[in-house]
């Protein structure tokens, strides 16, 4: 990511409604190229990580790891559920 930390970019994306949550939704939007970056939780399933890394290489999308589990990422985003991956719209 740019000069902002991963946490700051997540906060900004949530506040401005530019965050996409959910594996299927994130992978779909990665294919369309409308994503500036993707954040994955440390315990994101390996198969999902593999898909994210593939689409990030194809689309030139930056991928960062959140310093916590999916449950931590969900809590950080103010959600009552676990989040494995989160995309930030351009």
Secondary structure, DSSP 8 states (H G I E B T S, - for coil): --SS-HHHHHHHHHHTT-EEESHHHHHHHHHHT-EEEEEE-TT--HHHHHHHHHHHHHHT-EEEE-SS-HHHHHHHTT-SS--SEEEEE-
